[in-house]
Amino acid sequence: MIGTLINFAAIIAGSALGILFGSRLSENLKKTVIAGMGLFTSAVGLQMFLKTENALIVLGALILGAILGEWWGLEEKLATLGTWLEKRLSGSSGGNSSNFVRGFLTASVLFCTGPMGVLGSISDGLRGDYLTLSIKSVLDGITSIAFASTLGIGVAFSALPVLVYQGLISLLAAQLNSIMNISMMNEMTATGGVLLIGIGISSLLEIKKIRVGNFLPALVLAPAMVYLLALVTR
């Protein structure tokens, strides 16, 4: 859990620095910076997707994940949580379209997507080795500076889902380590890459509204499908 706590603190600290510097940026510069982050996020997502060994697994995970996500209303629940946090903090809220909620949703999905959080949390939980999560903390801290400078304090509150997500993985580390293999990690990474592209298109570049939060079950379904496929073809 030490690595997860470091990651939590890094996002908070990075967000604080971003908010401090963000007040000195003009609105046009903020829009340009957000567009740059959207392009970069999409490029990273594409790089992650290319790690797939079977694109059909990614497609199947996304379709099933979308069905479950829409059924459970994950995007709405995350947005509602962001709105509640904004009200608790400021006494009012701009609704689901506010910069606070936008920053919270975007950063939450970004920081919880990718293999470093899973692998690092497993290592932290099993052996107390938090080197991988320390590296992720540095990356997340730098990223949160950029995001918070334009999207505001909502980015800082994305540290809460990270704490819960990585903390649970650390607690379940022994069970996950005995199941996860390279192929499963690759498909989860590739699926996470598609979600990052969705974030870039929807939340940052604002080309088309996509309820990326409703695709989150796909991150679990992708490695599960690899596992089941291996059992069937064994």
C-alpha positions as CSV (number, residue, x, y, z in Angstrom):
1,M,0.0,0.0,0.0
2,I,3.0,2.3,0.4
3,G,3.3,2.8,-3.4
4,T,-0.4,3.6,-3.7
5,L,-0.1,6.2,-1.0
6,I,2.9,7.7,-2.8
7,N,0.9,7.8,-6.0
8,F,-2.0,9.5,-4.2
9,A,0.3,12.2,-2.7
10,A,2.0,12.8,-6.1
11,I,-1.4,13.5,-7.8
12,I,-2.4,15.9,-5.0
13,A,1.0,17.7,-5.1
14,G,1.0,17.9,-8.9
15,S,-2.5,19.2,-9.0
16,A,-1.6,21.9,-6.5
17,L,1.3,23.0,-8.6
18,G,-0.9,23.0,-11.7
19,I,-3.6,25.1,-10.1
20,L,-0.9,27.6,-8.9
21,F,0.6,28.0,-12.4
22,G,-2.8,27.7,-14.2
23,S,-4.0,31.0,-12.8
24,R,-1.2,32.7,-14.8
25,L,-2.3,31.2,-18.2
26,S,-4.6,33.0,-20.6
27,E,-7.8,31.3,-21.8
28,N,-6.4,30.9,-25.3
29,L,-3.2,29.3,-24.0
30,K,-5.3,26.9,-21.8
31,K,-7.3,25.8,-24.7
32,T,-4.2,25.2,-26.8
33,V,-2.6,23.2,-23.9
34,I,-5.7,21.1,-23.5
35,A,-5.7,20.4,-27.3
36,G,-2.0,19.4,-27.0
37,M,-2.8,17.0,-24.1
38,G,-5.6,15.6,-26.2
39,L,-3.3,14.8,-29.1
40,F,-0.7,13.3,-26.8
41,T,-3.2,11.2,-24.9
42,S,-4.6,9.8,-28.1
43,A,-1.0,9.0,-29.4
44,V,-0.2,7.2,-26.1
45,G,-3.5,5.3,-26.4
46,L,-2.7,4.2,-30.0
47,Q,0.8,3.0,-28.8
48,M,-0.8,1.0,-26.0
49,F,-3.4,-0.5,-28.4
50,L,-0.6,-1.8,-30.7
51,K,0.5,-4.2,-27.9
52,T,-2.6,-6.3,-28.6
53,E,-2.0,-9.9,-29.7
54,N,-5.7,-10.4,-30.7
55,A,-7.7,-7.3,-31.6
56,L,-10.9,-9.2,-31.5
57,I,-10.5,-9.7,-27.8
58,V,-10.2,-5.9,-27.4
59,L,-13.3,-5.4,-29.5
60,G,-15.3,-8.0,-27.6
61,A,-14.2,-6.6,-24.2
62,L,-15.2,-3.1,-25.4
63,I,-18.6,-4.2,-26.6
64,L,-19.4,-6.2,-23.5
65,G,-17.9,-3.5,-21.2
66,A,-20.1,-0.9,-22.9
67,I,-23.2,-3.0,-22.3
68,L,-22.3,-3.5,-18.6
69,G,-21.2,0.1,-18.2
70,E,-24.4,1.5,-19.7
71,W,-26.5,-0.9,-17.6
72,W,-24.7,0.1,-14.4
73,G,-24.6,3.8,-15.4
74,L,-20.9,4.1,-14.5
75,E,-20.3,7.4,-16.3
76,E,-23.3,8.9,-14.6
77,K,-22.2,7.6,-11.2
78,L,-18.6,9.0,-11.7
79,A,-20.1,12.4,-12.8
80,T,-22.4,12.4,-9.8
81,L,-19.5,11.7,-7.5
82,G,-17.6,14.6,-9.2
83,T,-20.6,16.9,-8.8
84,W,-21.0,15.9,-5.1
85,L,-17.3,16.6,-4.4
86,E,-17.6,20.0,-6.1
87,K,-20.6,20.9,-4.0
88,R,-18.8,19.8,-0.8
89,L,-15.8,21.8,-1.8
90,S,-17.4,25.0,-3.1
91,G,-21.0,24.9,-2.0
92,S,-22.3,24.8,-5.6
93,S,-21.8,22.9,-8.8
94,G,-21.9,23.6,-12.5
95,G,-23.3,20.1,-13.1
96,N,-21.8,17.3,-15.2
97,S,-20.4,19.7,-17.7
98,S,-18.4,21.8,-15.2
99,N,-14.6,21.9,-15.4
100,F,-14.4,20.3,-12.0
101,V,-16.3,17.2,-13.2
102,R,-14.5,17.2,-16.5
103,G,-11.1,17.2,-14.8
104,F,-12.2,14.6,-12.3
105,L,-13.5,12.2,-14.9
106,T,-10.7,12.7,-17.4
107,A,-7.9,12.3,-14.8
108,S,-9.6,9.3,-13.0
109,V,-9.8,7.3,-16.2
110,L,-6.3,8.3,-17.3
111,F,-4.6,7.5,-14.0
112,C,-6.4,4.1,-13.6
113,T,-5.7,3.0,-17.1
114,G,-2.6,1.1,-18.0
115,P,-0.4,-1.8,-16.8
116,M,1.8,0.1,-14.4
117,G,-0.9,0.5,-11.8
118,V,-1.8,-3.2,-11.9
119,L,1.8,-4.6,-12.0
120,G,3.0,-2.0,-9.5
121,S,0.2,-2.7,-7.1
122,I,0.7,-6.5,-7.3
123,S,4.5,-6.1,-6.6
124,D,3.7,-3.7,-3.7
125,G,1.1,-6.1,-2.2
126,L,3.2,-9.2,-2.6
127,R,6.7,-8.1,-1.8
128,G,6.5,-4.6,-0.6
129,D,8.3,-3.5,-3.8
130,Y,6.9,-0.1,-4.8
131,L,9.5,0.9,-7.4
132,T,7.0,0.6,-10.3
133,L,4.4,2.6,-8.5
134,S,7.0,5.2,-7.6
135,I,7.8,5.6,-11.3
136,K,4.1,5.8,-12.0
137,S,3.8,8.4,-9.3
138,V,6.3,10.7,-10.9
139,L,4.5,10.4,-14.3
140,D,1.1,11.0,-12.8
141,G,2.4,13.9,-10.8
142,I,3.8,15.6,-13.9
143,T,0.7,14.8,-15.8
144,S,-1.5,16.2,-13.1
145,I,0.4,19.5,-13.2
146,A,-0.5,19.9,-16.9
147,F,-4.1,18.8,-16.4
148,A,-4.8,20.8,-13.3
149,S,-3.3,24.0,-14.8
150,T,-6.2,23.9,-17.3
151,L,-9.0,21.7,-15.8
152,G,-8.6,22.8,-12.2
153,I,-8.9,21.2,-8.8
154,G,-11.1,18.3,-10.0
155,V,-7.9,16.6,-11.2
156,A,-6.7,16.4,-7.6
157,F,-9.8,14.4,-6.6
158,S,-8.9,11.8,-9.2
159,A,-6.4,10.6,-6.5
160,L,-9.4,9.0,-4.7
161,P,-10.3,6.4,-7.3
162,V,-6.6,5.7,-7.8
163,L,-6.3,5.0,-4.0
164,V,-9.3,2.6,-4.1
165,Y,-8.4,0.9,-7.4
166,Q,-4.7,0.3,-6.7
167,G,-5.3,-0.4,-3.0
168,L,-7.8,-3.2,-3.8
169,I,-5.3,-4.7,-6.3
170,S,-2.6,-4.7,-3.6
171,L,-4.9,-6.5,-1.2
172,L,-5.8,-9.1,-3.8
173,A,-2.2,-9.3,-5.1
174,A,-1.6,-13.0,-4.3
175,Q,-4.7,-14.1,-6.2
176,L,-4.0,-11.8,-9.2
177,N,-0.3,-12.7,-9.5
178,S,-1.2,-16.4,-9.8
179,I,-3.7,-15.7,-12.7
180,M,-2.3,-12.8,-14.7
181,N,0.2,-13.5,-17.5
182,I,1.8,-11.5,-20.3
183,S,-1.0,-12.1,-22.8
184,M,-3.6,-11.0,-20.4
185,M,-1.7,-7.8,-19.5
186,N,-1.2,-7.0,-23.2
187,E,-4.9,-7.2,-23.9
188,M,-5.7,-5.1,-20.9
189,T,-3.1,-2.6,-22.0
190,A,-4.5,-2.5,-25.5
191,T,-8.0,-2.0,-24.2
192,G,-6.8,0.8,-21.9
193,G,-5.2,2.4,-24.9
194,V,-8.6,2.5,-26.7
195,L,-10.1,4.2,-23.6
196,L,-7.3,6.8,-23.7
197,I,-8.0,7.6,-27.3
198,G,-11.7,8.0,-26.3
199,I,-10.6,10.5,-23.6
200,G,-8.5,12.4,-26.1
201,I,-11.4,12.6,-28.6
202,S,-14.1,13.3,-26.1
203,S,-12.9,15.2,-23.0
204,L,-9.8,17.0,-24.3
205,L,-10.2,17.6,-28.1
206,E,-14.0,17.7,-27.7
207,I,-14.5,16.2,-31.2
208,K,-17.4,13.9,-30.1
209,K,-18.9,13.2,-26.7
210,I,-18.1,9.6,-25.7
211,R,-19.1,8.2,-22.3
212,V,-15.7,6.6,-21.7
213,G,-16.5,5.8,-18.1
214,N,-19.0,3.2,-19.3
215,F,-16.3,1.3,-21.0
216,L,-14.3,0.7,-17.8
217,P,-15.6,-2.9,-17.3
218,A,-13.6,-3.7,-20.5
219,L,-10.4,-3.4,-18.5
220,V,-11.4,-6.4,-16.5
221,L,-13.2,-8.3,-19.3
222,A,-10.1,-8.2,-21.7
223,P,-7.8,-10.3,-19.5
224,A,-10.8,-12.5,-18.4
225,M,-11.5,-13.3,-22.0
226,V,-7.9,-14.3,-22.6
227,Y,-8.0,-16.6,-19.6
228,L,-11.3,-18.2,-20.7
229,L,-10.0,-18.6,-24.3
230,A,-6.9,-20.3,-23.0
231,L,-9.1,-22.8,-21.0
232,V,-11.3,-23.5,-24.0
233,T,-8.3,-24.1,-26.4
234,R,-6.2,-26.1,-23.9
